[in-house]
Amino acid sequence: MAEFVEDPRLAPSLSEEQWERLCARAVPRTVADGDLVFRTGERDYPMILVEEGEVELVRDPLRWLGEEVVARVGPRSFVGELGLLNGQSAFLSARAVGPGRVRSLARADLRRVLAEDDELGDIILHALWERRESLRKGTAAYTLKFVGDATSQEFLALRRFAERFDLVHTAVGLAPDEVIENPAHRIDPADFPVAYIQGEPLVRATPGMVAERLGLAYERGEEGVVDVVIVGGGPAGLAAAIYAASEGLSAVLLDAVAPGGQAAATSRIENFLGFPFGVSGGALIGQATLQAIKFGVRVCAPCEAAALRSVDGGVEVTLADGGIIHARSAVVTSGAHYRQLPLERWEDFERGGIHYAATPLELRQVAESPVVVVGGANSAGQAALFLAANGCPVHLVVRRGDLGATMSSYLVDRIHTDARIQVHTRSNVVGLAGADRLEAVEIDTAGSVAARGLFCFIGADPATGWVSMLDRDDAGFIRTGTDVTTQTLDHWQRMGREPLPFETSIPRVFAAGDVRRGSMKRVAAAVGEGSSAIASVHRALAG
């Protein structure tokens, strides 16, 4: 059992003045020995401030495992972890040890403390984050457990969702012919993947089903109409959300998969301001998501937007499940969809060998085996270097004759000096081979090469099919600002103004990042566009 009180990172020492500030909005109550102050699975549970006595955190009994006391919190400390900030339901129970006195601090009031009290907010945020990290090491991770075919896209989708949302969880990946020995887990492989939530199986689980059970799906709140809804959780969307919320706007961030977009799938970003030693896309997105949650952004995923329309006083975003979000403004940062090669059995091997990202999650699938990387831009170069550095012989296939035509020079130089990477220019992948999973790739200039993985970085198409009413160019990218065509300007003339920077052909609807015509398709540029779009949102809402 971890004693939070013994570790200052998990239970920071608060001064009398800090404790009083934290308790100012909290509601007092007395508790008796054994009283539950909140239960596993409870929605909208509060932060518990312990004044007298102790409170223990309990991992409830599971089908295959008895109850365990995970940690104990003493006087002048608080009970809670990072899930408090984003609406996640409790995955542990909190129980009084002996008689005592506690205070309940509602989530809305906790967010006010984080937003208004920098000193206290930083202390609390660090502690909540450290607690989540500490919980990964024990049996608390079993409260969310995935079991399935290790090579299936459905199983990987669950893992990717949990990892990008930074959820405490565990995953058991099985070989296709493997059976589960423990009778408590025995389940028909046709029902894979299974998500065990507090020990109860959810068969043929999807990220959406898990998100709904955990309280991470969108539910209309008491606010009714939000100031801004941001559709797309990549760097542009996260930047827009952070700047909006930090400047007093109520913001909801939606993503069809999980926060991060293509940036989260980037193994290493070396030219982002402030990171001289590089940073993985996952780490960068993780910190940005935490920052958004800190400022009170409601981050909802997987949550797919299906339509958008202008209404009096704002916009309505219709979700794929039929829900509607009412907002005074919207920022479209929905990014792009990965392109595929027109090859036979492509969809077959998407279930076992084809990847659109190169992160530690995908690396575990290829395990130092030979791989093929297709593409000539920075994402392909970064992937090739990452895979080679982790023991994979790499064939890099590039259509152009000059690798430097579309890739940064620092990457080109490193690739040419890496003996583990074989570059094939003026080349194409023309065939795939394998039984249940990918075993070989046919390159038109080199013949068949052994490959356990094909990493495809050949670009993407803008994800704008759901906003066909917006003015777009022939490729589908959204026009903004002065780029909006004259055919769509009639309503602007009636309003007495032109589109603001990053504003689309519909008033109060903005676009930023890779989805926008003329964007640079770089992480730093997307961050700048997302934050700049919020400056225009403020102007539009004030007009």
DAURZI-V946261 format. One line per field, one symbol per residue. ss: DSSP state (h for helix, s for strand, l for the rest). A space follows every 50 residues. Layout:
# DAURZI-V946261
ss->???
This chain:
# DAURZI-V946261
ss->lsshhhlllllllllhhhhhhhhlllsssssllllsssllllllllssss sssssssssllsllsllsssssslllsssllhhhhlllllllssssssss ssssslhhhhhhhhhhlhhhhhhhhhhhhhhhhhhlllhhhhhssssssl llhhhhhhhhhhhhlllllsssssllllllllhhhlllhhhllsssslls ssllllhhhhhhhhllllllllllsslsssslllhhhhhhhhhhhhllll ssssslllllhhhhllllslllllllllslhhhhhhhhhhhhhhlllsss slllsssssssllssssssllllssssllssslllssslllllllhhhhh lllssllllhhhhhhhllllsssslllhhhhhhhhhhhhllllsssslll llhhhlllhhhhhhhhllllssssllllsssssslllsssssslllssss llsssslllsssllhhhllllslllllsllhhhllhhhlhhhhhhlllll llslllllssslhhhsllllllhhhhhhhhhhhhhhhhhhhhl
